[in-house]
C-alpha cells in the first residue's frame, strides 16, 4: 500500500521541475506555465471532495481500480497535449484521478488495530511522502534527458502496472454507509459542524500545506535563475534531500499511538516556520536551501501525520468522509499556496515568498494556541 500510494501521488508533482521546459515549448512565461501546478492540486481537492466519500458507500478495492485506470488516461492526455490549454485541462484531470492514496489510507486504517493505527498511517505516509519528493527528482532527470512529455508517458505506464498489482494484492473491503450519494455529501458538512478536532486539524493543515505548495512551486523559479542557473535535472535532485526527511514518518505515527499527536503538531508548525527563516537567508546558498528543505519536510510530516491520526480516531464508520473533509481542504490549501507563492514571486521575488509563508506559519500557531487547552481536553474525552 505504501509503494502504490507513493507512485500514484507522484503524478501530482511531476510537472513542477518541468515548468521551464513546458514554458519553452509553448513559448509562454514561466510563471504562466506554473499554473499547471495549482490546477493539479485543485483537481486533487475536487476529486477528494466528490470521489473519496464513495469509499464509505461502495466497495473500496473496486473504486481504487477504476480511479487508477482513469489516471492512466489523464496522463496520456497530458503526454500528447498539442496546446497549453489541453495540458491545463489534463493537469486538472490528473489531480482529480490521483486521489487513490486517500482511498488507500482509510482502507489501511480500517484494517489495522487501534493501538497500531498511527504506526500504519505513518508507514503508508512515508511511502506517500517519498513519492511526493522523489517524483521531482525523477521528472527533472527525465525531462532534461528525454523531454517533459516522456515523463507523462512513463507515469502512465507506472500507473498501469499499479492497476494490476492492486487487482492482485489488495483485499476486498465492504462499506458501512447505506444512504444515498446526496446524503453522503451532506454528511460532510455535518461532520464539519459537529467535530471540533476535525475543524482544528484541518485549519492547521491548510496553512501548513499552503506553505509547502508555495515553496516547491517557487523554488523551481529560484534555482533556474541567477545565480544558480540549474537545469531541470539538477533542480529535481533537491527532492532527494526532502525524501531523507520522510524516514521520520513512522516515528511520528508511533508518537501518535502513545497519545501525543497534538504535541507533534506543535513541533511540526515550529519546524516549518524555522525552515522559512533559513530560506530567507539562502537566496544565494545551495546548502541553506537544502537544510531548509529537510526542516520543512519533517515539519510537514509532524503536522500532517499527527493530524490525520487524530482525525481517523473520531468516527470509524465515517473514515472516508472524515478524510474527504481533511484532505480536500488540505490540498485546496496546497493549490492556493502555489498560486500565493507565484503572486508573491511576481511582487517581490524570493524574499516576498519566504516572508509571506512565515505569516502563514504564525496563523497556524495562532489556531494551535487558541484551541490548545479546550480542544486537548475534548479530544482526550472523545478518545476515552
C-alpha beads as a LAMMPS data file, in Angstrom:
LAMMPS data file: protein, C-alpha beads

384 atoms
383 bonds

1 atom types
1 bond types

-500.0 500.0 xlo xhi
-500.0 500.0 ylo yhi
-500.0 500.0 zlo zhi

Masses

1 110.0

Atoms # bond

1 1 1 0.000 0.000 0.000
2 1 1 2.848 2.394 0.820
3 1 1 4.504 1.725 -2.549
4 1 1 1.270 2.179 -4.515
5 1 1 0.489 5.351 -2.584
6 1 1 3.913 6.842 -3.305
7 1 1 3.875 6.009 -7.007
8 1 1 0.386 7.397 -7.599
9 1 1 0.705 10.602 -5.572
10 1 1 3.856 11.334 -7.588
11 1 1 1.569 12.219 -10.508
12 1 1 0.711 15.480 -8.748
13 1 1 4.315 16.682 -8.650
14 1 1 5.983 15.516 -11.874
15 1 1 5.098 18.832 -13.502
16 1 1 6.966 21.070 -11.052
17 1 1 10.586 20.671 -12.292
18 1 1 9.258 20.678 -15.873
19 1 1 7.792 24.202 -15.739
20 1 1 10.720 25.802 -17.577
21 1 1 10.738 23.113 -20.304
22 1 1 6.972 23.428 -20.802
23 1 1 7.209 27.230 -20.945
24 1 1 9.907 26.984 -23.620
25 1 1 7.908 24.573 -25.804
26 1 1 4.667 26.552 -25.691
27 1 1 6.514 29.917 -25.722
28 1 1 4.816 31.302 -22.606
29 1 1 6.226 32.959 -19.448
30 1 1 7.450 30.547 -16.762
31 1 1 5.028 31.983 -14.201
32 1 1 2.138 31.187 -16.583
33 1 1 3.426 27.656 -17.115
34 1 1 3.431 27.308 -13.330
35 1 1 -0.378 27.435 -13.338
36 1 1 -0.451 23.691 -14.076
37 1 1 0.953 23.082 -10.584
38 1 1 -2.025 24.573 -8.783
39 1 1 -4.524 23.246 -11.345
40 1 1 -3.275 19.757 -10.489
41 1 1 -3.644 20.447 -6.764
42 1 1 -7.097 21.971 -7.270
43 1 1 -8.140 18.888 -9.253
44 1 1 -6.947 16.720 -6.396
45 1 1 -9.128 18.687 -3.968
46 1 1 -12.144 18.275 -6.297
47 1 1 -11.548 14.534 -6.537
48 1 1 -11.199 14.283 -2.781
49 1 1 -14.490 16.053 -2.145
50 1 1 -16.656 14.242 -4.694
51 1 1 -14.998 10.814 -5.044
52 1 1 -13.343 9.819 -1.754
53 1 1 -16.620 9.802 0.255
54 1 1 -17.829 6.985 -2.008
55 1 1 -15.379 4.726 -0.169
56 1 1 -17.902 4.659 2.694
57 1 1 -20.644 3.561 0.260
58 1 1 -19.132 1.322 -2.464
59 1 1 -16.558 -1.452 -2.290
60 1 1 -13.157 0.214 -1.838
61 1 1 -10.953 -2.067 -3.963
62 1 1 -13.250 -1.646 -6.962
63 1 1 -13.218 2.145 -6.575
64 1 1 -9.418 2.176 -6.309
65 1 1 -9.069 0.129 -9.515
66 1 1 -11.456 2.300 -11.533
67 1 1 -9.771 5.505 -10.389
68 1 1 -6.270 4.188 -11.122
69 1 1 -7.264 3.327 -14.699
70 1 1 -8.729 6.821 -15.151
71 1 1 -5.365 8.234 -14.011
72 1 1 -3.624 6.358 -16.832
73 1 1 -5.922 8.018 -19.390
74 1 1 -5.403 11.516 -17.908
75 1 1 -1.613 11.115 -18.014
76 1 1 -1.766 10.074 -21.670
77 1 1 -3.783 13.217 -22.486
78 1 1 -1.060 15.331 -20.839
79 1 1 1.705 13.492 -22.696
80 1 1 0.084 14.151 -26.086
81 1 1 -1.219 17.692 -25.455
82 1 1 -0.891 19.905 -28.548
83 1 1 -1.646 23.162 -26.729
84 1 1 -1.068 24.564 -23.273
85 1 1 -4.835 24.752 -22.711
86 1 1 -5.135 20.992 -23.268
87 1 1 -2.226 20.465 -20.851
88 1 1 -4.010 22.600 -18.261
89 1 1 -7.190 20.528 -18.644
90 1 1 -5.159 17.320 -18.441
91 1 1 -3.430 18.600 -15.299
92 1 1 -6.809 19.170 -13.663
93 1 1 -7.874 15.623 -14.633
94 1 1 -4.603 14.158 -13.311
95 1 1 -5.342 15.810 -9.985
96 1 1 -8.951 14.583 -9.893
97 1 1 -7.998 10.963 -10.623
98 1 1 -4.848 10.744 -8.478
99 1 1 -6.857 10.561 -5.242
100 1 1 -6.109 6.825 -4.870
101 1 1 -3.758 7.402 -1.880
102 1 1 -6.676 8.939 0.006
103 1 1 -8.714 5.803 -0.730
104 1 1 -5.876 3.539 0.407
105 1 1 -5.297 5.326 3.737
106 1 1 -8.842 4.826 5.132
107 1 1 -8.725 1.222 3.903
108 1 1 -5.469 0.650 5.797
109 1 1 -6.843 2.372 8.896
110 1 1 -9.934 0.139 8.841
111 1 1 -7.743 -2.991 8.611
112 1 1 -5.390 -2.007 11.473
113 1 1 -5.786 -2.440 15.220
114 1 1 -6.498 0.841 17.107
115 1 1 -3.230 0.638 19.055
116 1 1 -1.235 0.373 15.810
117 1 1 -3.218 2.792 13.648
118 1 1 -0.746 5.653 13.988
119 1 1 2.160 3.406 13.004
120 1 1 0.240 2.042 9.998
121 1 1 -0.770 5.531 8.840
122 1 1 2.803 6.715 9.365
123 1 1 4.243 3.835 7.315
124 1 1 1.912 4.482 4.379
125 1 1 2.504 8.226 4.697
126 1 1 6.254 7.595 4.469
127 1 1 5.602 5.989 1.077
128 1 1 3.399 8.902 0.084
129 1 1 5.976 11.493 1.128
130 1 1 8.840 9.699 -0.606
131 1 1 6.673 9.632 -3.736
132 1 1 5.966 13.362 -3.460
133 1 1 9.618 14.265 -3.053
134 1 1 11.378 11.786 -5.351
135 1 1 8.843 12.475 -8.120
136 1 1 10.556 15.821 -8.613
137 1 1 13.970 14.165 -8.880
138 1 1 12.717 11.623 -11.412
139 1 1 10.810 14.126 -13.533
140 1 1 13.664 16.623 -13.502
141 1 1 16.066 13.972 -14.817
142 1 1 13.639 12.507 -17.369
143 1 1 12.647 15.974 -18.558
144 1 1 16.246 17.007 -19.117
145 1 1 17.244 13.790 -20.919
146 1 1 14.082 12.721 -22.777
147 1 1 11.817 15.789 -22.689
148 1 1 8.850 16.635 -20.487
149 1 1 6.321 14.562 -22.477
150 1 1 8.296 11.381 -21.786
151 1 1 7.693 11.808 -18.062
152 1 1 3.928 11.666 -18.517
153 1 1 4.190 8.592 -20.764
154 1 1 6.351 6.859 -18.138
155 1 1 3.914 7.841 -15.382
156 1 1 1.035 6.308 -17.367
157 1 1 2.999 3.052 -17.637
158 1 1 3.716 3.049 -13.902
159 1 1 0.032 3.544 -13.063
160 1 1 -0.992 0.759 -15.435
161 1 1 1.408 -1.579 -13.636
162 1 1 -0.015 -0.461 -10.281
163 1 1 -3.512 -1.282 -11.556
164 1 1 -2.557 -4.951 -11.913
165 1 1 -0.728 -5.014 -8.557
166 1 1 -3.796 -3.635 -6.765
167 1 1 -6.052 -6.112 -8.557
168 1 1 -3.842 -8.976 -7.362
169 1 1 -2.885 -7.904 -3.824
170 1 1 -5.493 -5.630 -2.232
171 1 1 -8.254 -7.110 -0.029
172 1 1 -11.961 -6.575 -0.625
173 1 1 -13.424 -4.151 1.943
174 1 1 -17.178 -3.706 2.332
175 1 1 -18.601 -0.244 3.198
176 1 1 -20.980 0.537 6.066
177 1 1 -22.915 3.573 4.801
178 1 1 -26.364 2.688 3.445
179 1 1 -27.720 6.116 2.404
180 1 1 -27.767 7.906 -0.949
181 1 1 -24.881 9.806 -2.540
182 1 1 -26.630 13.085 -1.713
183 1 1 -26.884 12.094 1.946
184 1 1 -23.242 11.076 1.842
185 1 1 -22.139 14.510 0.612
186 1 1 -24.446 16.364 3.041
187 1 1 -22.972 14.377 5.903
188 1 1 -19.581 16.011 5.170
189 1 1 -20.965 19.335 6.375
190 1 1 -22.483 17.640 9.424
191 1 1 -19.037 16.300 10.304
192 1 1 -17.509 19.771 9.978
193 1 1 -20.222 21.180 12.246
194 1 1 -20.055 18.501 14.940
195 1 1 -16.338 17.566 15.083
196 1 1 -14.161 20.341 16.593
197 1 1 -10.978 18.252 16.352
198 1 1 -11.620 17.864 12.626
199 1 1 -12.025 21.631 12.227
200 1 1 -8.861 22.468 14.121
201 1 1 -6.690 19.788 12.486
202 1 1 -7.908 20.807 9.027
203 1 1 -7.289 24.529 9.585
204 1 1 -3.694 23.894 10.689
205 1 1 -3.121 21.570 7.737
206 1 1 -4.454 24.160 5.278
207 1 1 -1.964 26.808 6.450
208 1 1 0.918 24.310 6.573
209 1 1 0.338 22.850 3.112
210 1 1 -0.146 26.313 1.623
211 1 1 3.458 26.970 2.652
212 1 1 4.529 23.607 1.232
213 1 1 2.902 24.399 -2.130
214 1 1 4.295 27.935 -2.242
215 1 1 7.827 26.738 -1.564
216 1 1 8.040 23.871 -4.056
217 1 1 6.463 25.929 -6.846
218 1 1 8.700 28.979 -6.457
219 1 1 11.854 27.016 -5.617
220 1 1 11.978 25.995 -9.297
221 1 1 11.976 29.656 -10.311
222 1 1 14.677 30.489 -7.733
223 1 1 17.037 27.696 -8.759
224 1 1 16.552 28.133 -12.524
225 1 1 17.561 31.811 -12.362
226 1 1 20.612 33.767 -11.213
227 1 1 22.931 32.947 -9.503
228 1 1 22.179 29.193 -9.732
229 1 1 21.023 28.644 -13.345
230 1 1 20.254 24.973 -12.628
231 1 1 18.587 22.785 -15.254
232 1 1 15.502 20.661 -14.506
233 1 1 17.566 17.553 -13.676
234 1 1 19.625 19.418 -11.063
235 1 1 16.546 21.063 -9.567
236 1 1 14.893 17.658 -9.297
237 1 1 17.787 16.388 -7.155
238 1 1 16.571 18.578 -4.309
239 1 1 13.693 16.122 -3.960
240 1 1 16.214 13.565 -2.654
241 1 1 17.106 15.950 0.161
242 1 1 13.471 16.194 1.182
243 1 1 12.918 12.442 0.862
244 1 1 15.522 11.849 3.577
245 1 1 13.130 13.540 5.988
246 1 1 10.371 11.066 5.113
247 1 1 12.126 8.499 7.311
248 1 1 10.631 10.366 10.256
249 1 1 7.063 9.481 9.235
250 1 1 6.751 6.115 11.056
251 1 1 8.288 7.681 14.181
252 1 1 5.684 10.434 14.134
253 1 1 2.986 7.769 13.755
254 1 1 4.296 5.843 16.780
255 1 1 4.218 9.053 18.791
256 1 1 0.544 9.394 17.891
257 1 1 -0.137 5.846 19.137
258 1 1 1.169 6.965 22.544
259 1 1 -1.417 9.764 22.682
260 1 1 0.986 12.593 21.840
261 1 1 -0.300 13.529 18.374
262 1 1 -1.170 17.108 19.230
263 1 1 2.271 17.805 20.687
264 1 1 3.838 16.600 17.430
265 1 1 1.606 19.041 15.538
266 1 1 3.029 21.964 17.525
267 1 1 6.625 20.942 16.917
268 1 1 5.853 20.494 13.208
269 1 1 4.493 24.046 12.908
270 1 1 7.644 25.426 14.539
271 1 1 9.921 23.459 12.193
272 1 1 8.101 24.854 9.161
273 1 1 8.498 28.396 10.498
274 1 1 12.223 27.789 11.079
275 1 1 12.593 26.432 7.539
276 1 1 11.375 29.704 6.031
277 1 1 13.714 31.693 8.241
278 1 1 16.513 29.591 6.749
279 1 1 15.146 30.042 3.212
280 1 1 15.015 33.824 3.690
281 1 1 18.795 33.956 4.204
282 1 1 19.535 31.349 1.495
283 1 1 18.756 33.297 -1.657
284 1 1 22.299 32.541 -2.879
285 1 1 23.076 29.421 -0.822
286 1 1 22.504 25.866 -2.060
287 1 1 23.398 24.483 1.376
288 1 1 20.870 26.770 3.045
289 1 1 18.112 25.685 0.639
290 1 1 18.959 22.014 1.271
291 1 1 18.871 22.440 5.060
292 1 1 15.580 24.317 4.825
293 1 1 14.073 21.504 2.731
294 1 1 14.874 18.946 5.443
295 1 1 13.239 21.181 8.071
296 1 1 10.084 21.872 6.046
297 1 1 9.544 18.226 5.117
298 1 1 9.981 16.912 8.658
299 1 1 7.715 19.715 9.876
300 1 1 5.037 18.884 7.294
301 1 1 5.147 15.240 8.362
302 1 1 4.813 16.171 12.022
303 1 1 1.730 18.252 11.264
304 1 1 0.083 16.022 8.686
305 1 1 0.542 12.506 10.059
306 1 1 -0.352 13.578 13.593
307 1 1 -3.462 15.427 12.461
308 1 1 -4.502 12.530 10.218
309 1 1 -4.153 10.046 13.080
310 1 1 -6.301 12.312 15.276
311 1 1 -8.981 12.581 12.585
312 1 1 -9.085 8.802 11.948
313 1 1 -9.702 8.238 15.672
314 1 1 -13.008 10.136 15.666
315 1 1 -15.667 8.019 13.852
316 1 1 -14.551 4.628 12.442
317 1 1 -17.691 4.285 10.294
318 1 1 -17.008 7.636 8.577
319 1 1 -13.264 7.454 7.888
320 1 1 -13.542 8.131 4.155
321 1 1 -15.760 11.160 4.775
322 1 1 -13.528 12.466 7.567
323 1 1 -10.574 12.020 5.234
324 1 1 -12.511 13.829 2.491
325 1 1 -13.020 16.938 4.602
326 1 1 -9.489 16.843 5.972
327 1 1 -7.632 16.175 2.705
328 1 1 -9.775 18.130 0.238
329 1 1 -9.308 21.308 2.252
330 1 1 -5.634 20.454 2.800
331 1 1 -5.000 20.224 -0.931
332 1 1 -7.047 23.310 -1.636
333 1 1 -4.566 24.895 0.739
334 1 1 -1.713 23.469 -1.340
335 1 1 -3.239 24.767 -4.570
336 1 1 -3.903 28.192 -3.044
337 1 1 -0.366 28.161 -1.666
338 1 1 1.094 27.530 -5.128
339 1 1 -0.893 30.461 -6.546
340 1 1 0.019 32.569 -3.484
341 1 1 3.701 31.764 -3.967
342 1 1 3.627 32.724 -7.653
343 1 1 1.895 36.007 -6.788
344 1 1 4.471 36.811 -4.103
345 1 1 7.242 35.921 -6.548
346 1 1 5.905 38.426 -9.058
347 1 1 5.568 41.099 -6.356
348 1 1 8.883 40.733 -4.577
349 1 1 10.800 37.612 -5.546
350 1 1 12.167 35.044 -3.106
351 1 1 12.165 37.270 -0.034
352 1 1 8.480 38.078 -0.529
353 1 1 7.707 34.342 -0.782
354 1 1 9.536 33.486 2.436
355 1 1 8.035 36.354 4.443
356 1 1 4.550 35.542 3.137
357 1 1 4.978 31.914 4.213
358 1 1 6.192 32.925 7.666
359 1 1 2.930 34.827 8.052
360 1 1 1.070 31.574 7.333
361 1 1 3.161 29.793 9.987
362 1 1 2.130 32.409 12.521
363 1 1 -1.521 31.844 11.569
364 1 1 -1.035 28.098 12.192
365 1 1 0.473 28.822 15.591
366 1 1 -2.437 31.142 16.389
367 1 1 -5.009 28.413 15.666
368 1 1 -2.933 25.900 17.628
369 1 1 -2.537 28.227 20.603
370 1 1 -6.146 29.420 20.776
371 1 1 -7.531 25.883 20.735
372 1 1 -4.836 24.121 22.776
373 1 1 -6.493 23.687 26.186
374 1 1 -10.141 23.328 25.237
375 1 1 -9.552 21.080 22.229
376 1 1 -6.990 18.862 24.003
377 1 1 -9.434 18.087 26.827
378 1 1 -12.304 17.445 24.404
379 1 1 -10.122 15.236 22.176
380 1 1 -8.979 13.141 25.149
381 1 1 -12.601 12.691 26.237
382 1 1 -13.601 11.565 22.720
383 1 1 -10.737 9.020 22.573
384 1 1 -11.656 7.672 26.027

Bonds

1 1 1 2
2 1 2 3
3 1 3 4
4 1 4 5
5 1 5 6
6 1 6 7
7 1 7 8
8 1 8 9
9 1 9 10
10 1 10 11
11 1 11 12
12 1 12 13
13 1 13 14
14 1 14 15
15 1 15 16
16 1 16 17
17 1 17 18
18 1 18 19
19 1 19 20
20 1 20 21
21 1 21 22
22 1 22 23
23 1 23 24
24 1 24 25
25 1 25 26
26 1 26 27
27 1 27 28
28 1 28 29
29 1 29 30
30 1 30 31
31 1 31 32
32 1 32 33
33 1 33 34
34 1 34 35
35 1 35 36
36 1 36 37
37 1 37 38
38 1 38 39
39 1 39 40
40 1 40 41
41 1 41 42
42 1 42 43
43 1 43 44
44 1 44 45
45 1 45 46
46 1 46 47
47 1 47 48
48 1 48 49
49 1 49 50
50 1 50 51
51 1 51 52
52 1 52 53
53 1 53 54
54 1 54 55
55 1 55 56
56 1 56 57
57 1 57 58
58 1 58 59
59 1 59 60
60 1 60 61
61 1 61 62
62 1 62 63
63 1 63 64
64 1 64 65
65 1 65 66
66 1 66 67
67 1 67 68
68 1 68 69
69 1 69 70
70 1 70 71
71 1 71 72
72 1 72 73
73 1 73 74
74 1 74 75
75 1 75 76
76 1 76 77
77 1 77 78
78 1 78 79
79 1 79 80
80 1 80 81
81 1 81 82
82 1 82 83
83 1 83 84
84 1 84 85
85 1 85 86
86 1 86 87
87 1 87 88
88 1 88 89
89 1 89 90
90 1 90 91
91 1 91 92
92 1 92 93
93 1 93 94
94 1 94 95
95 1 95 96
96 1 96 97
97 1 97 98
98 1 98 99
99 1 99 100
100 1 100 101
101 1 101 102
102 1 102 103
103 1 103 104
104 1 104 105
105 1 105 106
106 1 106 107
107 1 107 108
108 1 108 109
109 1 109 110
110 1 110 111
111 1 111 112
112 1 112 113
113 1 113 114
114 1 114 115
115 1 115 116
116 1 116 117
117 1 117 118
118 1 118 119
119 1 119 120
120 1 120 121
121 1 121 122
122 1 122 123
123 1 123 124
124 1 124 125
125 1 125 126
126 1 126 127
127 1 127 128
128 1 128 129
129 1 129 130
130 1 130 131
131 1 131 132
132 1 132 133
133 1 133 134
134 1 134 135
135 1 135 136
136 1 136 137
137 1 137 138
138 1 138 139
139 1 139 140
140 1 140 141
141 1 141 142
142 1 142 143
143 1 143 144
144 1 144 145
145 1 145 146
146 1 146 147
147 1 147 148
148 1 148 149
149 1 149 150
150 1 150 151
151 1 151 152
152 1 152 153
153 1 153 154
154 1 154 155
155 1 155 156
156 1 156 157
157 1 157 158
158 1 158 159
159 1 159 160
160 1 160 161
161 1 161 162
162 1 162 163
163 1 163 164
164 1 164 165
165 1 165 166
166 1 166 167
167 1 167 168
168 1 168 169
169 1 169 170
170 1 170 171
171 1 171 172
172 1 172 173
173 1 173 174
174 1 174 175
175 1 175 176
176 1 176 177
177 1 177 178
178 1 178 179
179 1 179 180
180 1 180 181
181 1 181 182
182 1 182 183
183 1 183 184
184 1 184 185
185 1 185 186
186 1 186 187
187 1 187 188
188 1 188 189
189 1 189 190
190 1 190 191
191 1 191 192
192 1 192 193
193 1 193 194
194 1 194 195
195 1 195 196
196 1 196 197
197 1 197 198
198 1 198 199
199 1 199 200
200 1 200 201
201 1 201 202
202 1 202 203
203 1 203 204
204 1 204 205
205 1 205 206
206 1 206 207
207 1 207 208
208 1 208 209
209 1 209 210
210 1 210 211
211 1 211 212
212 1 212 213
213 1 213 214
214 1 214 215
215 1 215 216
216 1 216 217
217 1 217 218
218 1 218 219
219 1 219 220
220 1 220 221
221 1 221 222
222 1 222 223
223 1 223 224
224 1 224 225
225 1 225 226
226 1 226 227
227 1 227 228
228 1 228 229
229 1 229 230
230 1 230 231
231 1 231 232
232 1 232 233
233 1 233 234
234 1 234 235
235 1 235 236
236 1 236 237
237 1 237 238
238 1 238 239
239 1 239 240
240 1 240 241
241 1 241 242
242 1 242 243
243 1 243 244
244 1 244 245
245 1 245 246
246 1 246 247
247 1 247 248
248 1 248 249
249 1 249 250
250 1 250 251
251 1 251 252
252 1 252 253
253 1 253 254
254 1 254 255
255 1 255 256
256 1 256 257
257 1 257 258
258 1 258 259
259 1 259 260
260 1 260 261
261 1 261 262
262 1 262 263
263 1 263 264
264 1 264 265
265 1 265 266
266 1 266 267
267 1 267 268
268 1 268 269
269 1 269 270
270 1 270 271
271 1 271 272
272 1 272 273
273 1 273 274
274 1 274 275
275 1 275 276
276 1 276 277
277 1 277 278
278 1 278 279
279 1 279 280
280 1 280 281
281 1 281 282
282 1 282 283
283 1 283 284
284 1 284 285
285 1 285 286
286 1 286 287
287 1 287 288
288 1 288 289
289 1 289 290
290 1 290 291
291 1 291 292
292 1 292 293
293 1 293 294
294 1 294 295
295 1 295 296
296 1 296 297
297 1 297 298
298 1 298 299
299 1 299 300
300 1 300 301
301 1 301 302
302 1 302 303
303 1 303 304
304 1 304 305
305 1 305 306
306 1 306 307
307 1 307 308
308 1 308 309
309 1 309 310
310 1 310 311
311 1 311 312
312 1 312 313
313 1 313 314
314 1 314 315
315 1 315 316
316 1 316 317
317 1 317 318
318 1 318 319
319 1 319 320
320 1 320 321
321 1 321 322
322 1 322 323
323 1 323 324
324 1 324 325
325 1 325 326
326 1 326 327
327 1 327 328
328 1 328 329
329 1 329 330
330 1 330 331
331 1 331 332
332 1 332 333
333 1 333 334
334 1 334 335
335 1 335 336
336 1 336 337
337 1 337 338
338 1 338 339
339 1 339 340
340 1 340 341
341 1 341 342
342 1 342 343
343 1 343 344
344 1 344 345
345 1 345 346
346 1 346 347
347 1 347 348
348 1 348 349
349 1 349 350
350 1 350 351
351 1 351 352
352 1 352 353
353 1 353 354
354 1 354 355
355 1 355 356
356 1 356 357
357 1 357 358
358 1 358 359
359 1 359 360
360 1 360 361
361 1 361 362
362 1 362 363
363 1 363 364
364 1 364 365
365 1 365 366
366 1 366 367
367 1 367 368
368 1 368 369
369 1 369 370
370 1 370 371
371 1 371 372
372 1 372 373
373 1 373 374
374 1 374 375
375 1 375 376
376 1 376 377
377 1 377 378
378 1 378 379
379 1 379 380
380 1 380 381
381 1 381 382
382 1 382 383
383 1 383 384
